[in-house]
Amino acid sequence: MEIEQSICDDKEIKIGGCIPSQLTLGLVDIAEDLSGKRIIVTAQAKYYGDLYPSASLYPREDMYPNVCFTDQYVLFVGPIYSCKKTSNYRIRKLIAFDRMYYSSSIKCKNRVYNYLRVYDTSHFNFSEMIVNFFSKARIQFDYSSFINCSTLLELRDDYWRDIADNKTTFLDLYRWLCELNGVFLIEDTPIEINSFRARPRVIVPYQNINQIYDISSYSISGFDYDDFVTKEIRWVQFEFNKGRNHGFFHVDPYEDYSRYDSENPILNSIEHWSDVQPIIENLEEAYSTDHTAKITGSVYRYRPFKASIFNRWWVQVGDRIRLPTNDPEVPFVESIVLSRKIKGMYGLAVEIEAKGVEIMGKENDEEINE
């Protein structure tokens, strides 16, 4: 069994990632093609009294012999995409995605274009766009925390027609909306096994700055990390008006720090700076008021790494973690889990990773427009 989840799998971090989770499973002696059905994968742990799990490697003094406890956790839920026989006729390879995959199969260029033509876009905002289009792709989630939730959008239908191509899907639209709110989106698993469906969960990594999971060394293997910590993002630049103009904000000093560039088609469908400015200022305002920035500062400052942590399936994408090393100069690796892969059946190897470069946008420094 293998489950893959990610909010960003690129070298340079890209805000707004909405990547469907994938389950790959080998089935033996299953004659029926299960395509189209829904599958739920759970992890179950049995332990006796307070022997295990405990706060340390040693049991506590109060022990309860012969008392068995069972914990059960949902690892994955979603529709089965395919269930085909392999070269070994007894084995079928099952592939399933979470429900967010459905939105990647629905084209949205014409739907959005027709909507913009029919309705008065001067009163069109992010929340209305989410309500009108997310439901068409069977996606529901709480977007009330979006910093640009009520910001008005003055989108031009002819710009959208030129910028969006025939392959543009609702999933692409979700990514662009999330990027302009400084968040990611990932399908969450239901709390109860008999729950009808999971719902997408908004991932805001900066919320976890003060909550870091410490992973003990005895559970870590295949550990590798880079000899640098990514530089803070101190320059953010957006294209609008079909890429003819740029809007930006920066935090001094910005030289020798990372730069985040966005070519968001939603902004490129806006013609005037006065309509783009409120969107950018809301992202900038988050930094100037309470230092919980959506993009700039230490929000996305981390050390790139890759590690396998045995049976730590509760470490999820978007979590901040601390891993011990044998290096006296770098005693701990502190980072963000940007990708996760769970492998196994009777013991789960959890591969976590965060790719990255030391300075983002370095090759574009000469293009900065003040």
VOPAGU-2260 file (C-alpha; in pm, 1 decimal, decimal comma):
REM VOPAGU-2260
SITE   aa  ch    i         X         Y         Z
SITE  MET   A    0       0,0       0,0       0,0
SITE  GLU   A    1     114,3     352,5     -76,3
SITE  ILE   A    2     -54,7     687,2      -5,9
SITE  GLU   A    3      90,0    1011,7    -145,2
SITE  GLN   A    4      -5,7    1360,9     -28,3
SITE  SER   A    5     149,7    1695,9    -110,8
SITE  ILE   A    6      87,4    2068,9    -105,6
SITE  CYS   A    7     404,7    2151,8    -298,3
SITE  ASP   A    8     642,2    1918,7    -481,9
SITE  ASP   A    9     841,4    2181,9    -672,9
SITE  LYS   A   10    1193,4    2299,4    -592,2
SITE  GLU   A   11    1070,5    2652,6    -525,1
SITE  ILE   A   12     769,0    2674,4    -298,4
SITE  LYS   A   13     447,5    2769,1    -474,9
SITE  ILE   A   14     167,7    2903,3    -256,8
SITE  GLY   A   15    -182,9    2771,9    -321,1
SITE  GLY   A   16    -103,9    2408,1    -392,5
SITE  CYS   A   17    -414,3    2188,4    -427,5
SITE  ILE   A   18    -280,3    1844,6    -518,2
SITE  PRO   A   19    -508,7    1538,8    -502,7
SITE  SER   A   20    -391,0    1256,2    -276,8
SITE  GLN   A   21    -332,1     916,7    -439,5
SITE  LEU   A   22    -368,6     563,3    -305,4
SITE  THR   A   23    -194,4     268,4    -475,3
SITE  LEU   A   24    -285,2     -75,8    -344,6
SITE  GLY   A   25    -211,7    -432,7    -452,6
SITE  LEU   A   26    -508,3    -669,3    -416,5
SITE  VAL   A   27    -475,3   -1048,4    -426,6
SITE  ASP   A   28    -748,1   -1279,9    -555,4
SITE  ILE   A   29   -1008,5   -1007,4    -609,7
SITE  ALA   A   30   -1207,6   -1098,6    -919,1
SITE  GLU   A   31   -1426,9    -788,1    -934,7
SITE  ASP   A   32   -1317,6    -463,0   -1097,4
SITE  LEU   A   33   -1380,3    -213,5    -815,9
SITE  SER   A   34   -1354,4     100,0   -1032,0
SITE  GLY   A   35   -1604,8     369,8    -931,9
SITE  LYS   A   36   -1655,1     244,8    -577,4
SITE  ARG   A   37   -1540,6     433,9    -268,5
SITE  ILE   A   38   -1256,2     300,0     -54,3
SITE  ILE   A   39   -1166,7     380,2     306,1
SITE  VAL   A   40    -821,3     288,3     439,7
SITE  THR   A   41    -770,4     280,2     815,9
SITE  ALA   A   42    -477,5     220,4    1050,0
SITE  GLN   A   43    -549,2      24,1    1366,3
SITE  ALA   A   44    -327,2       1,6    1673,4
SITE  LYS   A   45    -384,9    -231,1    1971,5
SITE  TYR   A   46    -204,6    -191,6    2300,9
SITE  TYR   A   47    -249,3    -306,7    2656,4
SITE  GLY   A   48    -317,5     -54,7    2928,7
SITE  ASP   A   49     -58,8     220,5    2959,1
SITE  LEU   A   50     228,2       5,9    2840,2
SITE  TYR   A   51     220,9     149,0    2490,6
SITE  PRO   A   52     208,7     414,1    2364,6
SITE  SER   A   53     365,4     610,6    2649,0
SITE  ALA   A   54     543,1     941,9    2687,6
SITE  SER   A   55     880,5     763,2    2682,1
SITE  LEU   A   56    1029,6     424,5    2606,0
SITE  TYR   A   57     944,7     306,9    2957,2
SITE  PRO   A   58     600,7     209,0    3093,1
SITE  ARG   A   59     442,2     409,5    3368,6
SITE  GLU   A   60     391,4     266,5    3716,7
SITE  ASP   A   61      17,1     220,5    3677,2
SITE  MET   A   62     -26,1     -83,1    3451,8
SITE  TYR   A   63    -344,8    -267,2    3369,5
SITE  PRO   A   64    -275,1    -627,2    3259,5
SITE  ASN   A   65    -512,3    -787,0    3009,8
SITE  VAL   A   66    -689,5    -459,1    2931,6
SITE  CYS   A   67    -672,7    -404,1    2554,2
SITE  PHE   A   68    -729,2     -69,2    2387,3
SITE  THR   A   69    -775,3     -15,5    2014,4
SITE  ASP   A   70    -716,8     309,8    1827,5
SITE  GLN   A   71    -836,7     346,8    1470,9
SITE  TYR   A   72    -751,9     628,5    1231,8
SITE  VAL   A   73    -867,9     696,5     876,8
SITE  LEU   A   74    -568,8     734,8     643,2
SITE  PHE   A   75    -750,0     776,4     312,9
SITE  VAL   A   76   -1098,5     797,0     165,4
SITE  GLY   A   77   -1192,1     850,2    -197,5
SITE  PRO   A   78   -1326,0     704,1    -522,1
SITE  ILE   A   79   -1140,0     422,1    -698,7
SITE  TYR   A   80   -1004,6     541,3   -1032,8
SITE  SER   A   81    -891,2     202,4   -1169,4
SITE  CYS   A   82    -852,9    -159,1   -1055,0
SITE  LYS   A   83    -673,7    -349,4   -1331,3
SITE  LYS   A   84    -506,9    -688,6   -1345,0
SITE  THR   A   85    -127,3    -698,4   -1358,8
SITE  SER   A   86      99,9    -945,2   -1537,6
SITE  ASN   A   87      31,1   -1173,2   -1241,3
SITE  TYR   A   88    -336,4   -1250,9   -1303,4
SITE  ARG   A   89    -402,5   -1300,8    -930,5
SITE  ILE   A   90    -307,3    -942,9    -847,6
SITE  ARG   A   91    -500,3    -626,9    -926,2
SITE  LYS   A   92    -342,6    -282,0    -898,3
SITE  LEU   A   93    -590,1     -40,5    -742,6
SITE  ILE   A   94    -546,8     334,3    -787,3
SITE  ALA   A   95    -771,0     580,8    -604,1
SITE  PHE   A   96    -769,7     957,1    -558,8
SITE  ASP   A   97    -938,1    1177,0    -303,6
SITE  ARG   A   98   -1240,5    1376,7    -416,6
SITE  MET   A   99   -1029,7    1675,1    -512,4
SITE  TYR   A  100    -921,8    1477,1    -819,0
SITE  TYR   A  101   -1275,4    1517,7    -953,3
SITE  SER   A  102   -1220,8    1891,9    -987,5
SITE  SER   A  103    -913,3    1829,5   -1203,4
SITE  SER   A  104   -1131,5    1655,9   -1462,3
SITE  ILE   A  105   -1377,9    1945,4   -1510,1
SITE  LYS   A  106   -1282,8    2219,5   -1753,4
SITE  CYS   A  107   -1377,2    2567,1   -1639,9
SITE  LYS   A  108   -1263,0    2818,3   -1903,1
SITE  ASN   A  109   -1603,2    2853,0   -2072,5
SITE  ARG   A  110   -1800,0    2831,2   -1747,0
SITE  VAL   A  111   -1611,2    3124,1   -1595,7
SITE  TYR   A  112   -1615,8    3319,0   -1921,7
SITE  ASN   A  113   -1993,5    3283,7   -1960,2
SITE  TYR   A  114   -2044,9    3381,1   -1597,6
SITE  LEU   A  115   -1837,6    3697,4   -1638,5
SITE  ARG   A  116   -2030,0    3791,9   -1952,0
SITE  VAL   A  117   -2372,3    3750,1   -1793,4
SITE  TYR   A  118   -2320,4    3903,2   -1448,7
SITE  ASP   A  119   -2207,3    4246,2   -1334,3
SITE  THR   A  120   -1850,1    4181,1   -1223,5
SITE  SER   A  121   -1816,1    4509,4   -1035,8
SITE  HIS   A  122   -1972,5    4335,3    -732,1
SITE  PHE   A  123   -1795,5    4004,3    -780,3
SITE  ASN   A  124   -1570,6    3890,1    -494,7
SITE  PHE   A  125   -1366,8    3586,7    -390,3
SITE  SER   A  126   -1639,0    3433,2    -175,1
SITE  GLU   A  127   -1896,2    3461,6    -455,6
SITE  MET   A  128   -1655,9    3297,2    -696,0
SITE  ILE   A  129   -1602,7    3011,8    -449,9
SITE  VAL   A  130   -1976,5    2966,9    -392,3
SITE  ASN   A  131   -2057,0    2970,2    -763,9
SITE  PHE   A  132   -1781,4    2742,8    -887,8
SITE  PHE   A  133   -1659,7    2519,8    -605,0
SITE  SER   A  134   -2002,5    2359,7    -565,0
SITE  LYS   A  135   -1999,5    2261,7    -933,1
SITE  ALA   A  136   -1692,3    2049,4    -858,5
SITE  ARG   A  137   -1841,8    1897,4    -541,2
SITE  ILE   A  138   -1600,9    2081,7    -312,7
SITE  GLN   A  139   -1706,7    2235,4      18,6
SITE  PHE   A  140   -1482,4    2389,2     282,3
SITE  ASP   A  141   -1462,2    2679,6     523,1
SITE  TYR   A  142   -1311,6    2977,1     340,5
SITE  SER   A  143   -1412,3    3239,0     598,1
SITE  SER   A  144   -1048,8    3282,5     705,2
SITE  PHE   A  145    -938,9    3384,3     354,7
SITE  ILE   A  146    -780,5    3725,5     387,4
SITE  ASN   A  147    -928,8    3831,0      52,9
SITE  CYS   A  148   -1266,0    3664,2     111,3
SITE  SER   A  149   -1469,1    3983,6      60,4
SITE  THR   A  150   -1232,1    4165,0    -176,0
SITE  LEU   A  151   -1404,2    4275,2    -496,1
SITE  LEU   A  152   -1280,8    4145,7    -831,3
SITE  GLU   A  153   -1312,6    4342,5   -1153,5
SITE  LEU   A  154   -1237,5    4060,2   -1395,7
SITE  ARG   A  155   -1254,2    4115,0   -1769,5
SITE  ASP   A  156   -1416,9    3832,7   -1961,2
SITE  ASP   A  157   -1208,6    3894,6   -2275,2
SITE  TYR   A  158    -887,0    3883,1   -2069,7
SITE  TRP   A  159    -992,9    3555,7   -1912,2
SITE  ARG   A  160   -1071,9    3412,1   -2256,1
SITE  ASP   A  161    -720,8    3497,2   -2379,3
SITE  ILE   A  162    -533,3    3386,9   -2065,3
SITE  ALA   A  163    -710,4    3062,2   -1970,8
SITE  ASP   A  164    -665,2    2774,3   -2215,5
SITE  ASN   A  165    -895,2    2484,7   -2297,2
SITE  LYS   A  166    -717,4    2264,0   -2043,6
SITE  THR   A  167    -787,4    2494,8   -1746,9
SITE  THR   A  168    -973,6    2301,4   -1477,5
SITE  PHE   A  169   -1154,8    2389,4   -1157,8
SITE  LEU   A  170    -852,4    2258,6    -968,0
SITE  ASP   A  171    -640,7    2525,0   -1140,8
SITE  LEU   A  172    -896,2    2785,4   -1037,4
SITE  TYR   A  173    -874,6    2667,0    -674,9
SITE  ARG   A  174    -495,9    2701,5    -679,9
SITE  TRP   A  175    -512,8    3058,7    -806,8
SITE  LEU   A  176    -772,8    3160,4    -548,1
SITE  CYS   A  177    -574,5    2997,9    -266,4
SITE  GLU   A  178    -249,6    3163,2    -376,4
SITE  LEU   A  179    -412,6    3507,3    -352,7
SITE  ASN   A  180    -508,9    3421,2       4,9
SITE  GLY   A  181    -170,6    3276,6     102,6
SITE  VAL   A  182    -299,7    2926,5     178,0
SITE  PHE   A  183    -297,9    2567,7      51,9
SITE  LEU   A  184    -586,4    2325,4      21,3
SITE  ILE   A  185    -577,9    1951,7      87,3
SITE  GLU   A  186    -845,8    1686,2     125,7
SITE  ASP   A  187    -883,3    1592,5     489,4
SITE  THR   A  188    -982,6    1250,3     617,8
SITE  PRO   A  189   -1307,3    1211,8     811,9
SITE  ILE   A  190   -1288,7    1175,1    1188,2
SITE  GLU   A  191   -1525,8     879,3    1197,2
SITE  ILE   A  192   -1508,1     572,4     976,2
SITE  ASN   A  193   -1878,6     584,2     898,6
SITE  SER   A  194   -1854,7     947,2     791,0
SITE  PHE   A  195   -2001,1     994,7     443,4
SITE  ARG   A  196   -1718,1    1199,4     302,2
SITE  ALA   A  197   -1407,4    1397,6     377,7
SITE  ARG   A  198   -1381,6    1770,6     320,4
SITE  PRO   A  199   -1092,1    1983,7     203,1
SITE  ARG   A  200    -889,1    2137,8     480,3
SITE  VAL   A  201    -728,9    2480,5     446,9
SITE  ILE   A  202    -357,0    2457,0     523,6
SITE  VAL   A  203    -198,2    2771,7     662,7
SITE  PRO   A  204     157,9    2674,7     764,2
SITE  TYR   A  205     224,6    2996,6     953,5
SITE  GLN   A  206     -36,6    2894,4    1210,4
SITE  ASN   A  207     194,8    2613,0    1317,2
SITE  ILE   A  208     503,6    2826,3    1377,2
SITE  ASN   A  209     467,3    2779,6    1753,9
SITE  GLN   A  210     357,9    2414,9    1727,6
SITE  ILE   A  211     646,0    2189,8    1629,5
SITE  TYR   A  212     639,3    1809,2    1646,5
SITE  ASP   A  213     957,7    1656,8    1788,2
SITE  ILE   A  214    1045,5    1323,6    1626,2
SITE  SER   A  215    1262,6    1087,4    1832,1
SITE  SER   A  216    1581,9     962,2    1668,7
SITE  TYR   A  217    1503,4     591,5    1709,0
SITE  SER   A  218    1213,7     617,0    1462,4
SITE  ILE   A  219    1407,1     799,8    1185,7
SITE  SER   A  220    1582,5     637,9     888,9
SITE  GLY   A  221    1691,8     747,1     541,6
SITE  PHE   A  222    1748,9    1097,2     676,5
SITE  ASP   A  223    1903,1    1354,8     445,3
SITE  TYR   A  224    1900,2    1733,8     462,1
SITE  ASP   A  225    2053,1    2032,3     282,4
SITE  ASP   A  226    2329,2    2248,3     423,1
SITE  PHE   A  227    2118,3    2564,5     424,5
SITE  VAL   A  228    1795,4    2714,6     550,4
SITE  THR   A  229    1585,1    2890,0     289,6
SITE  LYS   A  230    1604,3    3267,6     293,4
SITE  GLU   A  231    1300,6    3466,8     400,3
SITE  ILE   A  232    1070,7    3588,0     123,4
SITE  ARG   A  233    1099,7    3965,9     134,6
SITE  TRP   A  234     988,9    4062,3    -212,6
SITE  VAL   A  235     654,2    3957,0    -359,8
SITE  GLN   A  236     560,6    4050,3    -714,9
SITE  PHE   A  237     235,0    3992,6    -904,5
SITE  GLU   A  238     155,3    4028,8   -1272,3
SITE  PHE   A  239    -171,0    4185,6   -1388,9
SITE  ASN   A  240    -322,6    4325,2   -1708,4
SITE  LYS   A  241    -210,7    4021,6   -1913,0
SITE  GLY   A  242     138,8    4044,1   -1767,1
SITE  ARG   A  243     194,0    4398,5   -1892,5
SITE  ASN   A  244     218,2    4544,1   -1541,8
SITE  HIS   A  245     347,7    4438,2   -1203,4
SITE  GLY   A  246     229,4    4501,0    -850,8
SITE  PHE   A  247     458,0    4429,1    -557,3
SITE  PHE   A  248     536,6    4475,5    -191,5
SITE  HIS   A  249     861,3    4418,9      -7,7
SITE  VAL   A  250    1012,5    4414,5     337,5
SITE  ASP   A  251    1351,5    4586,5     374,3
SITE  PRO   A  252    1618,0    4476,4     333,2
SITE  TYR   A  253    1524,2    4253,3      41,5
SITE  GLU   A  254    1862,5    4209,5    -128,1
SITE  ASP   A  255    2005,3    3857,9     -83,5
SITE  TYR   A  256    1665,0    3734,9      28,9
SITE  SER   A  257    1406,0    3528,9    -156,4
SITE  ARG   A  258    1159,0    3671,9    -402,3
SITE  TYR   A  259     817,1    3527,2    -476,8
SITE  ASP   A  260     677,9    3579,3    -827,7
SITE  SER   A  261     316,9    3515,7    -921,4
SITE  GLU   A  262     169,1    3492,1   -1270,1
SITE  ASN   A  263    -180,4    3431,6   -1136,2
SITE  PRO   A  264    -433,4    3433,2   -1423,5
SITE  ILE   A  265    -700,5    3584,6   -1198,8
SITE  LEU   A  266    -487,6    3896,2   -1149,4
SITE  ASN   A  267    -391,0    3889,5   -1515,4
SITE  SER   A  268    -763,2    3912,6   -1593,5
SITE  ILE   A  269    -775,1    4249,0   -1413,9
SITE  GLU   A  270    -684,6    4558,7   -1612,4
SITE  HIS   A  271    -635,6    4842,9   -1363,7
SITE  TRP   A  272    -399,9    4877,7   -1069,3
SITE  SER   A  273    -677,8    5020,5    -852,7
SITE  ASP   A  274    -855,8    4683,0    -874,0
SITE  VAL   A  275    -540,9    4480,5    -801,5
SITE  GLN   A  276    -414,3    4697,7    -516,7
SITE  PRO   A  277    -664,4    4585,1    -247,0
SITE  ILE   A  278    -577,3    4218,2    -303,9
SITE  ILE   A  279    -204,3    4279,5    -265,7
SITE  GLU   A  280    -247,2    4521,6      23,8
SITE  ASN   A  281    -442,3    4262,0     221,5
SITE  LEU   A  282    -149,6    4021,3     193,5
SITE  GLU   A  283      92,8    4298,1     285,3
SITE  GLU   A  284    -124,6    4418,0     573,3
SITE  ALA   A  285    -100,8    4079,6     741,9
SITE  TYR   A  286     272,5    4136,6     778,8
SITE  SER   A  287     259,1    4495,8     900,7
SITE  THR   A  288      -4,2    4440,4    1170,2
SITE  ASP   A  289      61,4    4115,6    1354,2
SITE  HIS   A  290     365,7    3963,9    1179,0
SITE  THR   A  291     176,4    3649,1    1084,4
SITE  ALA   A  292     247,7    3707,4     719,0
SITE  LYS   A  293      84,2    3502,5     449,6
SITE  ILE   A  294     396,7    3499,0     233,7
SITE  THR   A  295     679,3    3720,6     362,2
SITE  GLY   A  296     904,8    3685,4     665,1
SITE  SER   A  297     980,3    3353,7     834,8
SITE  VAL   A  298     652,6    3188,1     728,7
SITE  TYR   A  299     813,7    2977,2     458,2
SITE  ARG   A  300    1165,0    2965,6     600,6
SITE  TYR   A  301    1270,1    2602,4     645,2
SITE  ARG   A  302    1551,3    2354,1     585,7
SITE  PRO   A  303    1493,7    2120,4     287,3
SITE  PHE   A  304    1506,0    1756,7     397,7
SITE  LYS   A  305    1386,4    1403,3     336,8
SITE  ALA   A  306    1332,3    1135,1     603,2
SITE  SER   A  307    1143,1     817,1     679,4
SITE  ILE   A  308     973,9     811,7    1020,2
SITE  PHE   A  309     844,0     466,9    1111,2
SITE  ASN   A  310     475,5     447,9    1209,2
SITE  ARG   A  311     444,0     824,5    1262,0
SITE  TRP   A  312     136,4     842,4    1039,8
SITE  TRP   A  313      -8,1    1125,9    1248,5
SITE  VAL   A  314     251,1    1370,4    1105,8
SITE  GLN   A  315      56,2    1540,5     829,2
SITE  VAL   A  316     125,7    1766,1     534,7
SITE  GLY   A  317     159,8    2126,8     651,6
SITE  ASP   A  318     297,6    2032,8     996,6
SITE  ARG   A  319     619,7    2179,3    1131,1
SITE  ILE   A  320     862,4    1918,2    1262,4
SITE  ARG   A  321    1197,9    1897,1    1441,9
SITE  LEU   A  322    1433,9    1606,9    1365,2
SITE  PRO   A  323    1752,2    1538,7    1569,0
SITE  THR   A  324    2086,2    1490,6    1389,3
SITE  ASN   A  325    2439,4    1380,1    1481,3
SITE  ASP   A  326    2584,3    1708,2    1355,5
SITE  PRO   A  327    2704,6    1934,1    1641,8
SITE  GLU   A  328    2670,8    2238,0    1413,5
SITE  VAL   A  329    2312,5    2145,7    1316,5
SITE  PRO   A  330    2174,2    1952,3    1616,6
SITE  PHE   A  331    1817,3    1971,5    1482,7
SITE  VAL   A  332    1650,7    2007,8    1144,6
SITE  GLU   A  333    1341,4    2226,1    1170,5
SITE  SER   A  334    1121,7    2227,8     864,0
SITE  ILE   A  335     772,1    2205,1     713,5
SITE  VAL   A  336     624,6    1880,6     577,7
SITE  LEU   A  337     540,1    1970,0     218,7
SITE  SER   A  338     499,0    1611,3      92,2
SITE  ARG   A  339     417,1    1282,2     262,5
SITE  LYS   A  340     416,1     920,8     144,0
SITE  ILE   A  341     284,2     635,2     359,1
SITE  LYS   A  342     401,6     284,8     264,2
SITE  GLY   A  343     338,7     -58,8     413,1
SITE  MET   A  344      68,9    -278,7     562,3
SITE  TYR   A  345     171,7    -412,8     906,4
SITE  GLY   A  346     396,4    -122,1     995,2
SITE  LEU   A  347     387,8     208,5     816,1
SITE  ALA   A  348     697,1     379,1     677,8
SITE  VAL   A  349     611,3     748,3     651,5
SITE  GLU   A  350     837,1     935,2     409,3
SITE  ILE   A  351     822,0    1311,6     462,0
SITE  GLU   A  352     995,0    1572,1     249,7
SITE  ALA   A  353    1036,3    1942,2     181,6
SITE  LYS   A  354    1217,7    2043,6    -136,0
SITE  GLY   A  355    1364,7    2390,2    -160,7
SITE  VAL   A  356    1632,5    2630,4    -282,2
SITE  GLU   A  357    1828,6    2870,7     -64,7
SITE  ILE   A  358    1720,5    3189,4    -247,2
SITE  MET   A  359    1401,7    3187,3    -453,2
SITE  GLY   A  360    1381,0    3401,2    -765,8
SITE  LYS   A  361    1755,2    3467,4    -759,5
SITE  GLU   A  362    1791,0    3447,4   -1136,8
SITE  ASN   A  363    1522,0    3715,9   -1178,5
SITE  ASP   A  364    1672,6    3980,6    -952,8
SITE  GLU   A  365    1752,4    4213,8   -1241,6
SITE  GLU   A  366    1384,2    4218,9   -1341,4
SITE  ILE   A  367    1255,8    4369,3   -1015,9
SITE  ASN   A  368    1037,2    4667,6   -1096,5
SITE  GLU   A  369    1000,6    4935,1    -830,4
